[in-house]
Amino acid sequence: MITLAHCQALDARDPLAFLRASFAQPQEDTIYLDGNSVGAMPADAPDRVQALLTQGWRDARRRGWSYFDWLEKPWLLGQALSHLLGARPQDVIFSDNTSVNLFKLLAYAWKINPQRPVIVSERYNFPTDIYVAQGLAHFLDGQAQLRLIDHPDELSAALGPDVGVVYLSHVDYRSSYRWPMRQTSQAVHACGALVFWDLSHAAGAIPVELQADGADFAVGCGYKYLCGGPGAPAWLYVHPHHQEKDWPVIAGWMGHEDVFAFAPNYAPLAGVRRHLTGSPSILANQAMSAAADLWKQFKPADLGWKHQSLSELLVDLLHERCAHLGVRVTSPLDYAQRGGHLTFSHPGAGSVTEALLAHGVVSSFRKPDSIRFGLSPLYLSHADIWTAVERLVQVLETEVWKEPRFAKVSV
Ligand SMILES: *Cc1c(COP(=O)(O)O)cnc(C)c1O
């Protein structure tokens, strides 16, 4: 039997425990397992934004561009994140949102080998990823073709001499299945194609080795495990080999080699920064700088230990305490095949999620019968996981979730 004391002993060894106090406690005291949707708020984010509003907007106005690091923030934030991605500091920037970055880099990657017109992806990839690829194929009037696989096992059969880009989510947003990045990149490269990863459900939850594991391109969202705030800008990565191959897809002035020269003709900035488009979202970047200062304070290996420990504890607790109550873990049982969250099924999942909320556990429901517990290693403790499962057991044992007040399920 796993005990609370065992969980507390793990917490005593937690190399990231010191980060917990850097996050603000919300008004209502809940166990927050929805960091895979919007991560928690660093405690000093409001003061930083407030300072920007008064010193930057109210007082400095246009002069803010020279008084503050507004212009540099997109790459300063990228540098702060790079060690967690296994990237060089100069190879990551923050800009736009994930969807826009997906389009920018998918079109850029596709154009590197236009004689290989096929983009391979997963049919059940995150919707925006698929829509962006469909939109690109539509824009190119059939020059680019999409080849969709239904299961990771089908990838090798889908590869061939016509494939230019393989475009995957590193971690599946429903099941949390994690692709083996190194082996997949090797297989894709062996067929002569490039590999483009969406790390929205990985970055900030598990350490990643983009350069060592052969990623050609990658993007990820800023507001989930990275705790950049609602609607935070997203990041993008381009392998050094590909950075100077072409113009960026959106040749905006912030990606020009001399932005304030106001030159009549476009010339791209060196390196990955050419993918900057227009004015950065200065308020949003300011909020995210609070999180960025936290990322800098820990090592990828500590993030890896903590996440694995939380994730395995949750699996063990669900097996031990909830299996007889109709809970089945549907994420892969091998930790190496799991990403940020853990998914389990229950026939009443929607109502169970609502009842959990009323019992102080915030999680998310995915149709038809899945519950996701997002496991942020930055602010969750092992004792939190124990308490969340305790409350789940209570909801299931008492069958309180069957009450009509939990019948209406918010998505
Ligand atoms: C959350 C998420 C996104 C978010 O896209 P935005 O354009 O930033 O809203 C994209 N892809 C995946 C896989 C995600 O999980």
PDBQT file of the ligand as one rigid body, heavy atoms in Angstrom, charges set to zero:
ROOT
HETATM    1  C1  LIG A 501      -2.220  23.529 -27.162  1.00  0.00    +0.000 C 
HETATM    2  C2  LIG A 501      -1.717  23.091 -28.475  1.00  0.00    +0.000 A 
HETATM    3  C3  LIG A 501      -1.607  23.982 -29.537  1.00  0.00    +0.000 A 
HETATM    4  C4  LIG A 501      -2.026  25.402 -29.329  1.00  0.00    +0.000 C 
HETATM    5  O1  LIG A 501      -2.048  26.152 -30.497  1.00  0.00    +0.000 OA
HETATM    6  P1  LIG A 501      -2.240  27.725 -30.413  1.00  0.00    +0.000 P 
HETATM    7  O2  LIG A 501      -2.182  28.171 -31.813  1.00  0.00    +0.000 OA
HETATM    8  O3  LIG A 501      -1.090  28.263 -29.592  1.00  0.00    +0.000 OA
HETATM    9  O4  LIG A 501      -3.552  27.997 -29.766  1.00  0.00    +0.000 OA
HETATM   10  C5  LIG A 501      -1.106  23.514 -30.738  1.00  0.00    +0.000 A 
HETATM   11  N1  LIG A 501      -0.729  22.215 -30.891  1.00  0.00    +0.000 NA
HETATM   12  C6  LIG A 501      -0.832  21.332 -29.874  1.00  0.00    +0.000 A 
HETATM   13  C7  LIG A 501      -0.383  19.925 -30.070  1.00  0.00    +0.000 C 
HETATM   14  C8  LIG A 501      -1.338  21.736 -28.650  1.00  0.00    +0.000 A 
HETATM   15  O5  LIG A 501      -1.449  20.863 -27.663  1.00  0.00    +0.000 OA
ENDROOT
TORSDOF 0
